[in-house]
């Protein structure tokens, strides 16, 4: 059977009005500092490809080194902000999405806010004086990426921000709330606060596992958010780590089904679990069944970098989910968005979205 999201909740939203603020993201806004680097640079700072970590003391000089010695690009980033920007681009109606996070009162913060606002997002940011806006080094080698995040101001977000009139209004308008697992390191209180209203108002909460370290070291926080999650996204390495940590074995389809079957706060809809696997097929588990959706192969010479591919998938997926489309269509949109992103540097996209 084709799975549709509760049609009473989201009934073919053709009008722009129904899309106002429809998707709300909440996470760590970071200015991406992106460049191609040689393998020696990765070795120097002990970082590995296809991984995401939080900066430790030994990584702090990396940022200056990167800026001084490589042709860097500055791009508004942070996993959830990437996803929300892509969803906004796919929807094409300015103001269809909103975003919460904390930045500093500095040039990087202004740049980040301006970039996202230009993309049509409603930015409801907490501004922390005296703390630098967070940055993320995006190290590209052979098309693969390694992420090293220095959260800085992003780490200062507090649930008090949710009491502001702007934030309350954004939560009220939202039909889907999305957070990456990275936000679990910052403000679980904020997630719990928003999730309770999501359940009460029969809205959708979507969560991403985001990185192996979240699964390994923030298991308790992840479990508390997972309880509320109607949709869970993950890539293959995060899913495999989850299987390992939870003793669920190494078969991804089995792991997806187990996550889908875990207890959840809202009984109105089954949990949907979506595992992306790069160029390999995407797995979707719901109600005891796994469906496989092949990914159209991209010629190797068209791959620029994989940074933001998973984020873009979520953005594409949510852009159709909020319009009440079935899961197959949501996945197709996710694949479309990822394919656009990996042919460009960083999580950027052309002005016009050609998805039909």
Phi, psi and omega in degrees: 000148175282137181263123176248146174285149180324111186291338179289329181286312184233091184261108181020081184284084182277331186276143180301326184302318182291342180270354183300116179063022189295329180243124180244125176252148181218118184186208184258104178284127182227143172273117179286132173245104194245139175198155169287136178224154177283164180303327181300325181295318179297318181294319181306319182257011176054050176241150182244154180290160180056037178222161177224129182224164171269140182297135172256179180310316184293342182269349186300318179293343183305319186296311179296319179301314182297311182294322183287327191245358182224153179283093187273155173245139175257123183224137176301125186219205193096132190307310184291321178298321175303310182299316183291322177297319180293317178300317179298317178297318180293322182285324174074002179252110182308140178082011178287347185223158178221163185212135175248141174179175181242135177231170175271172177265071185216180184298316180299320180296316179298317181299316182294313181296317180297315181301314182289322178295320178299330179282356175102008181276150169269111184264117180245083191258146172268127182250124185252110180293149174079002178233135182290147173299141182296149178229158176225120175283123177251105185259115184257132175215118181060033179085343178271159182235152171232133184247130176234109187260130172250098191298319180045242184301329181302332182284354185262005181297135179232157181293346177301329180299332182289346180274352179289154183299318179301314182293316179301319180295318181295319179295319181297319182285333187295140173253333175232131173247132182232133171227147172275165177297336182300331182289342178295340179278350187249304187210081176298324179307315182295319179297313181298317180302309182290322182297326179297320179287331176298315180293313181302322183261012177056043177264184182250134172245127179241142186226146176243139177291326169075316181196149178306323184294332178296314180295320184285317191246352180235039185300319182293315179296320180296318180298321181292324178284322181302326180303328181266349191285124174273330177230134178236124178251149179196154169263178188295325182287323177292320179296318179296320178296319179299315179301319181293308183298322184267002179066038182259007181085190186247000180279117187297322180298319179296316180298317179300315180296321180295318179295318181299327185273353180296153180302148177220156186296317184259123181270004186283340179212150179286153177285137177251129180245127184238118177250119173268152182223047180060235182283346178277169186299148175274136179254135176234121180248131176202138177049048173077009182228139177250129176248140181253131179241108182297151177257131179293127184295140176253127178305137185306326183287351178264352180280122176265300171199156185271001181300125178087001182298313179293321178297317181296321178303312181298317179300314178298314181301309183295330181296332178267325179303318183291344177261009175077019180284160180284170186298322180299320180289322177299316180294318180301318179293322177299314179297320179300310183297316179300318182297322177295312186296318184286350176266008181227164179278125180072185180273076180234162183212158177293166182300313183265139174262126185258016180292129175226000000 
